[in-house]
Each structure stands twice: as C-alpha cells, then as structure tokens.
Amino acid sequence: MPFPFQLSPAARKPAGLHCYHDPVSEPTLNLEDWKPARLPQPVVLDGQWVRLEPLTAAHHGQAIWSAVNGHDSVWAWLGDGPYACEKDCLQALRAKENDTASRFFAVLPKQTSRQTARQAQSAAGYASLMRIDAPNGVIEVGNILFSSELQRTRAATETIYLLARYVFEELGYRRYEWKCNALNLPSRRAAERFGFTFEGIFRQHMVIKKRSRDSAWYSMLDTEWPNRKRAFERWLDPANFDAEGRQINRLTT
C-alpha cells in the first residue's frame, strides 16, 4: 500500500520544472577584481542641510533627549525606547556609541525656517550603518531615529543621501539595504521615495518588543547608485525649493 501522502504519477511535477515561473540565474558580473569593502569609520559627513557626526552620548545626548522628550511616537517602530528620563536615554545612547557591530551617526540639521538659531547644529536624531558584511559588500542603513523637527525635511533626505554616497563611493559596497516592519507604511514609502527596490516580506523575521515582526526588505545596488545620486542632488538643490521652503519637484529616480 502506498504511503498515504504519496503523489500519484500523474500528480508528480514533471522532471526539469521548478517553483519559478521563469528560470532564475545569477547575473554575469565579472568580479575577478572584487575586493572586500571597508568598514565604516568615525567620520564626519557634511552636507548642505545636515551634518553627520559619530554619535557620542556626551556630545549629543542632551540635545537628542530634548528633541524626543514628550514625543514617544518616534520610538514606535524601533527596537528600544521610549525612555522615561534623560538618564535612561543617555545610557541607551552610550550603548549605541560603543556598539562594535554598527556605526552610529548623530544627525545635526542646519538652520531652516523650522528651527531657531539655538536649535541649528544640535543633534535631532541618529542613524546607523549596520548588519555590515564587508567581504560580500553588503550593508544596511537602519536604527533611524528622526525627531519631529527632522521628519519630512531636507536634512532627513540628505542624511540618507550622505550615507549612501559614503557607502558606495568611499567604502566600496555593492548593496545598500533598508529593512523595516512590514506594517510600517511611512518607512516603506520612504524607502521607495529614496530609490530602494522592494524585494519581499520575510515572515516572522524578528521579535521586537515582545511582538512578532514581518520585515519588508529593500535594496539599492552600486550599479543603480549613479542614477539615484543624480536624483538626490536634483532634489536637494536649493533651486528646487520656493521662498517658503516647499519643494518644486518631487524626488523621483
């Protein structure tokens, strides 16, 4: 008697077929001269609208706490926070500062119409380069905390641009990743706006704050960067904003 779940000959998949609709093959890229990418360093990345500095609790902690205190929603999709007091927030920032697996940068927006002179050049958030796989040239931008004064600003967009330019042009990575909770629609829209390509959903990928997370995966490749770079620079050009600071043309790649 056949095994109860055994397929009949007629139901078996014909030899040579597979689960894909079309054959999938690796791209024919000549990597004979490939060298592993370099690790991110504690550098300063300076732009028109923002300055990125190696994150330290001593230099940036108080300003970041002031920017996020009372705005607990900014922590909604992150793996840590919100924090009840400045002491706890500074302790978390020190852990990020000393994280040997990631490189955290404080985000210091330059003065805009939404800031006072005192706020300008003060840290208003942070971002990191993480899940670093230098031998294969893969790196992720993540753990992004943008305070309310950073969100939907030129400084926020330029932060992603500066990190991408550093990753591709100075460190030599082939793949720049963006991952987020699949339910985090603002983050998914941001990834697409910045020119990342959606690759799929990893189900039950992580446990964050005692909740199961499905992760949406996006990527940008070194071969795509030149076009993405031109799009970023067109959008960031001061001529793309009117007297009220509103964009004239959208960021499109």
C-alpha positions as CSV (number, residue, x, y, z in Angstrom):
1,M,0.0,0.0,0.0
2,P,1.5,3.4,-0.9
3,F,2.4,6.0,1.7
4,P,-0.9,8.0,2.4
5,F,0.6,11.3,1.2
6,Q,2.5,9.9,-1.8
7,L,1.6,11.6,-5.0
8,S,0.3,9.6,-7.9
9,P,2.5,9.5,-11.0
10,A,0.1,11.9,-12.8
11,A,0.3,14.4,-10.0
12,R,4.0,14.5,-9.8
13,K,5.9,17.5,-11.1
14,P,7.5,16.7,-14.5
15,A,11.3,16.4,-14.4
16,G,13.1,19.7,-15.1
17,L,10.4,22.0,-13.8
18,H,10.8,24.1,-10.7
19,C,8.8,26.5,-8.5
20,Y,9.6,29.6,-10.5
21,H,7.5,30.8,-13.4
22,D,10.7,31.7,-15.3
23,P,14.2,30.3,-14.9
24,V,16.3,32.3,-12.4
25,S,20.0,32.7,-12.9
26,E,22.7,34.8,-11.4
27,P,23.7,37.9,-13.3
28,T,27.0,37.5,-15.1
29,L,29.1,40.1,-13.3
30,N,32.9,39.9,-13.6
31,L,34.2,40.0,-10.0
32,E,37.7,39.0,-10.7
33,D,38.9,42.3,-9.3
34,W,36.5,42.4,-6.4
35,K,37.9,43.4,-3.1
36,P,36.0,43.4,0.2
37,A,34.5,46.7,1.2
38,R,35.9,48.7,4.0
39,L,34.3,49.1,7.4
40,P,32.6,52.4,8.2
41,Q,34.8,54.8,10.2
42,P,34.0,57.6,12.7
43,V,34.0,60.2,10.0
44,V,32.0,63.5,9.7
45,L,29.7,63.7,6.6
46,D,28.9,67.3,5.9
47,G,26.1,68.4,3.5
48,Q,24.1,71.5,2.6
49,W,21.3,70.8,5.0
50,V,22.7,68.5,7.6
51,R,25.9,67.4,9.3
52,L,26.5,63.8,10.4
53,E,28.9,63.1,13.3
54,P,30.0,60.0,15.1
55,L,27.4,59.6,17.8
56,T,28.5,60.2,21.4
57,A,26.3,60.4,24.5
58,A,28.4,63.2,25.9
59,H,28.2,65.5,22.9
60,H,24.8,64.7,21.5
61,G,22.8,63.0,24.3
62,Q,21.2,66.1,25.9
63,A,20.1,67.6,22.5
64,I,18.6,64.3,21.3
65,W,16.8,63.9,24.6
66,S,15.4,67.4,24.3
67,A,14.3,66.7,20.7
68,V,12.4,63.5,21.5
69,N,11.2,64.1,25.1
70,G,7.4,64.1,25.1
71,H,7.3,62.6,21.6
72,D,7.1,58.9,22.3
73,S,5.7,58.1,18.9
74,V,9.1,58.4,17.3
75,W,10.1,55.2,19.1
76,A,7.1,53.2,17.8
77,W,8.9,51.1,15.2
78,L,12.4,51.0,16.9
79,G,13.8,48.1,19.0
80,D,14.2,50.3,22.0
81,G,12.6,53.3,23.8
82,P,10.7,55.3,24.6
83,Y,12.6,56.4,27.8
84,A,11.1,57.8,30.9
85,C,14.0,60.0,31.8
86,E,17.1,61.6,30.3
87,K,19.4,59.2,32.3
88,D,17.9,56.1,30.7
89,C,18.1,57.7,27.2
90,L,21.8,58.6,27.7
91,Q,22.5,55.1,28.8
92,A,21.0,53.7,25.6
93,L,23.0,56.2,23.5
94,R,26.2,55.1,25.2
95,A,25.4,51.5,24.3
96,K,25.0,52.6,20.6
97,E,28.2,54.7,20.8
98,N,30.1,51.6,21.9
99,D,28.4,49.1,19.6
100,T,31.2,47.4,17.6
101,A,28.8,45.8,15.1
102,S,27.2,49.1,13.9
103,R,28.4,52.7,13.3
104,F,26.0,55.3,14.6
105,F,25.9,58.9,13.4
106,A,24.3,61.9,15.2
107,V,22.1,63.9,12.8
108,L,22.6,67.7,13.2
109,P,20.3,69.6,10.9
110,K,21.5,73.0,9.7
111,Q,19.2,76.0,10.4
112,T,15.9,76.0,8.5
113,S,12.7,78.0,8.8
114,R,11.5,75.4,11.3
115,Q,14.5,76.0,13.7
116,T,15.8,78.6,15.9
117,A,19.4,79.6,15.8
118,R,19.9,77.7,19.1
119,Q,18.5,74.5,17.6
120,A,20.6,74.7,14.5
121,Q,23.7,72.4,14.6
122,S,22.2,70.5,17.5
123,A,21.6,66.8,17.2
124,A,18.0,66.0,16.5
125,G,18.3,62.2,15.9
126,Y,20.6,59.5,14.7
127,A,21.0,56.8,12.1
128,S,23.4,53.8,11.7
129,L,25.2,51.7,9.3
130,M,24.6,48.1,10.5
131,R,24.5,44.4,9.6
132,I,27.8,45.0,8.0
133,D,29.1,42.3,5.7
134,A,32.3,43.8,4.2
135,P,33.5,40.6,2.5
136,N,30.4,40.5,0.4
137,G,29.9,44.2,0.1
138,V,26.6,44.4,1.9
139,I,25.5,47.0,4.4
140,E,22.2,48.3,5.9
141,V,21.0,51.7,6.9
142,G,18.8,51.4,9.9
143,N,18.1,52.2,13.6
144,I,17.0,55.6,12.3
145,L,15.6,58.0,14.9
146,F,14.3,61.2,13.4
147,S,12.7,63.6,15.9
148,S,9.7,65.6,14.8
149,E,11.8,68.5,13.7
150,L,13.8,66.2,11.4
151,Q,10.9,64.3,9.8
152,R,9.9,65.3,6.2
153,T,12.8,67.8,5.9
154,R,15.7,68.3,3.5
155,A,18.0,67.3,6.3
156,A,16.3,63.9,6.6
157,T,16.6,63.2,2.9
158,E,20.2,64.4,2.8
159,T,21.1,62.1,5.7
160,I,20.1,59.1,3.6
161,Y,22.0,60.6,0.6
162,L,25.2,61.2,2.5
163,L,25.3,57.7,4.0
164,A,24.6,56.2,0.6
165,R,27.4,58.2,-1.0
166,Y,29.8,57.2,1.7
167,V,28.8,53.6,1.4
168,F,29.2,53.3,-2.3
169,E,31.9,55.8,-3.2
170,E,34.2,55.7,-0.3
171,L,33.7,52.3,1.3
172,G,33.1,50.3,-1.9
173,Y,29.9,48.4,-1.0
174,R,27.8,46.7,-3.7
175,R,24.5,46.5,-1.9
176,Y,22.8,49.1,0.4
177,E,19.8,47.7,2.3
178,W,16.8,49.1,4.0
179,K,14.6,46.9,6.2
180,C,11.5,47.8,8.3
181,N,8.5,46.3,9.9
182,A,6.1,45.4,7.1
183,L,3.4,47.3,8.9
184,N,5.4,50.5,9.0
185,L,3.9,52.2,5.9
186,P,5.8,55.5,6.3
187,S,9.1,53.7,6.3
188,R,8.1,51.7,3.3
189,R,7.1,54.8,1.4
190,A,10.3,56.5,2.4
191,A,12.4,53.5,1.1
192,E,10.6,53.7,-2.3
193,R,11.0,57.5,-2.4
194,F,14.7,57.2,-1.8
195,G,15.1,54.8,-4.7
196,F,15.3,51.4,-2.9
197,T,13.8,48.4,-4.6
198,F,11.3,46.3,-2.8
199,E,12.4,42.6,-2.6
200,G,9.8,40.9,-0.5
201,I,8.5,40.2,3.0
202,F,10.4,38.0,5.4
203,R,7.7,36.4,7.6
204,Q,8.3,36.1,11.4
205,H,11.7,37.6,10.8
206,M,12.2,39.2,14.3
207,V,10.8,39.6,17.8
208,I,10.7,43.3,18.7
209,K,9.4,44.5,22.0
210,K,7.8,41.0,22.5
211,R,5.9,41.2,19.2
212,S,6.5,39.2,16.1
213,R,7.7,41.2,13.2
214,D,7.4,40.5,9.5
215,S,10.2,42.5,7.7
216,A,9.9,44.3,4.4
217,W,13.3,44.2,2.5
218,Y,14.6,46.8,0.1
219,S,17.9,47.3,-1.6
220,M,19.9,49.7,-3.7
221,L,22.9,48.4,-5.8
222,D,26.1,50.1,-6.7
223,T,25.1,49.9,-10.4
224,E,22.0,51.9,-9.6
225,W,23.7,54.5,-7.4
226,P,24.7,56.9,-10.2
227,N,21.1,57.5,-11.2
228,R,19.9,57.6,-7.6
229,K,22.7,60.1,-6.8
230,R,21.6,62.4,-9.6
231,A,18.0,62.3,-8.4
232,F,19.0,63.1,-4.9
233,E,21.2,66.0,-6.0
234,R,18.5,67.5,-8.2
235,W,16.0,67.4,-5.3
236,L,18.5,68.8,-2.8
237,D,19.5,71.7,-5.0
238,P,18.4,75.0,-3.3
239,A,16.7,75.9,-6.6
240,N,14.2,73.1,-6.1
241,F,12.6,75.0,-3.2
242,D,10.5,78.1,-3.2
243,A,10.7,81.0,-0.8
244,E,8.6,79.1,1.8
245,G,10.9,76.1,1.6
246,R,8.5,73.9,-0.3
247,Q,9.7,71.5,-2.9
248,I,9.1,72.4,-6.5
249,N,9.9,68.9,-8.0
250,R,9.4,65.6,-6.2
251,L,12.3,63.2,-5.5
252,T,12.0,60.7,-8.4
253,T,14.5,58.2,-9.6
